[in-house]
Amino acid sequence: TAVENATQGALTVKSSKAAYTVTFVSTNSGTLLNGTNTIPYQIKVDTSNWSSGVATNNLSDYTQLTAAKTIVFQSRTPTVGKTFNIGFKIPAYTEYYVDGAYTDTITISIAAN
């Protein structure tokens, strides 16, 4: 079965600008690496608690980061910011993966529109 953790992390956004974009990029195109062994994974950012401040969320459902994905915001945040859960999911698989430590790096950037 799939492995899922909807609250693996949190993203807090603070912005005095009304229009800005947060971009997510994976070093390994949405796969965890251990040498030549790989495990594909998906990420989700739940912005549903601030739908009026979000124009577009390309990560509203679990998505593999095979390319850059963005969330486009259309409102300034309160001074304390807005916090959104980040979830991770490893889809169901038919064969066991090789044991070991797997890694990937996700870069998150913000830019005014």
Secondary structure in CASP SS format (residue, H / E / C, confidence):
PFRMAT SS
TARGET T0000
AUTHOR 0000-0000-0000
METHOD secondary structure of the structure
MODEL  1
T C 1.00
A C 1.00
V E 1.00
E E 1.00
N E 1.00
A E 1.00
T E 1.00
Q E 1.00
G E 1.00
A E 1.00
L E 1.00
T E 1.00
V E 1.00
K C 1.00
S C 1.00
S C 1.00
K C 1.00
A C 1.00
A C 1.00
Y E 1.00
T E 1.00
V E 1.00
T E 1.00
F E 1.00
V E 1.00
S E 1.00
T C 1.00
N C 1.00
S C 1.00
G C 1.00
T E 1.00
L E 1.00
L E 1.00
N E 1.00
G C 1.00
T C 1.00
N E 1.00
T E 1.00
I E 1.00
P E 1.00
Y C 1.00
Q E 1.00
I E 1.00
K E 1.00
V E 1.00
D E 1.00
T C 1.00
S H 1.00
N H 1.00
W H 1.00
S H 1.00
S H 1.00
G H 1.00
V E 1.00
A E 1.00
T E 1.00
N E 1.00
N C 1.00
L C 1.00
S C 1.00
D C 1.00
Y C 1.00
T E 1.00
Q C 1.00
L C 1.00
T C 1.00
A C 1.00
A C 1.00
K E 1.00
T E 1.00
I E 1.00
V E 1.00
F E 1.00
Q C 1.00
S C 1.00
R C 1.00
T C 1.00
P C 1.00
T C 1.00
V C 1.00
G C 1.00
K E 1.00
T E 1.00
F E 1.00
N E 1.00
I E 1.00
G E 1.00
F E 1.00
K E 1.00
I E 1.00
P C 1.00
A C 1.00
Y C 1.00
T C 1.00
E C 1.00
Y C 1.00
Y C 1.00
V C 1.00
D C 1.00
G C 1.00
A C 1.00
Y C 1.00
T E 1.00
D C 1.00
T C 1.00
I E 1.00
T E 1.00
I E 1.00
S E 1.00
I E 1.00
A E 1.00
A E 1.00
N C 1.00
END
